[in-house]
Amino acid sequence: MFKNLSALLSALLWVLPLAAVSVAGQVASVSTLEVAAVIELAEATQQRARDSEYGWTITQDYIAIARAQLAENEREAALASAQRALFTANRAIEQVGNEARTRTWQARVPTL
């Protein structure tokens, strides 16, 4: 269930900026708390991936970029970076399942 909840949250976070577009085509302002919540979720998801030894380094870069953008009050850009971080963290967790199912790791171990 947690895997499905995480995937649902990730999907919703990608849709939120689209839902924020008004009829006039202008994007509604994103709050600092909303961006911080996405960053925290991305960090927690990345930690789960790292605990499985599959965390991608690019995710940490996206998180750092999102934090820097948030510090500069560039909330929309920070939200986009945080969403990228969450996306890559979720893909790393998916990779854990794929690797375990297919046992591709065995093909990577050199024979002596």
N, C-alpha and C positions, 0 to 999 in steps of 0.2 A: 504494500500500500504506500509506503514512504517513497518508493521509486516513482510510482504514478503521481503522487502529490508533487514531487520535485519536478517531474516533466510538465505537469499542469502549470505550476508556478512559472516555470521557464517560458512556456508558451504564452502565458498571460502577460509576462513582462515584455515579450517581443511585440505584443499587440497593443499595449498601453499607449505608446506614442502615437500609433495610428488612430486610436480612439480619442485622443486628445485634440485631434485636428477639428477645428470648428468649421461651420458651413462656409465662412469667409476664407478658409484656407490657412488661417493662422493657428499656430500651435499654442495651446494653453500652457501656462507656466507650470513647471514641475517644481515641487517643493524640495528643499534640502533633505527633509526627513524621508521622502520617497526614494531619493537617490541613495541616501545612507542605508536604507533598508535593503535595496538591491545589492549594494556593495557587501553588506554583511551576509546576505544569502549567498552571494558568489564566493565569499571567503569561506563560509561553512561548507559549501559544496566542494570547493577546491581542497579543503582539509580532508574531506572524505576520500577524495581521489588520491591525495598524497598518502593517506593512511594505507591505501591499497597499492602504493608504489607506482601509480599511474598518473600522478598529477602532471599536467603540462606546464612548462615554464612560461609560455605565452599568457596563461591565465593570470599569473602574478603580475606580468607587465600591464595587462589591461586593468587590473585592480589598482595598480600604482597610478596609471594614467587617470583613471576615474577619480581617485582621491585628489590628485593635483588639480584636475579640472573643477572639482567641487570646491576646493580651497580658493580657486580663482572666481568662484560664483558662476561658472559656466555649467549650469545644471543640466541643460539638455544634452550637451556633449558628454558630461559625466554620466548621465543615464545611459547613453548609447554605449559608452566604454564599459560600464558595469554590466550591461546586458550581454556584451560580447564575452566578458569574463565568465558570466554565469553560463552562457552557451558552451564555451570551451570546457568549463569544469564538468558540465553535464555530459559532454561528449567523452571526456576522459573516463567518467564513471561507466558510460556505455562500453567503452573499450575494455574495461575490466571484465565485464560480462562476456563480451565477444571473445576475448583471449581465453577465458576460462572454458567456454563452451567448445571452442575449436582447437584448443591446445596448440595454437600456433607458436607458442613460446618454445615448444620442443624443437621446432624446425630451426630456431635461432641458436640453439646450443651447438657449438662446434663439436665434432667428434674428435677424440684424441687418438 
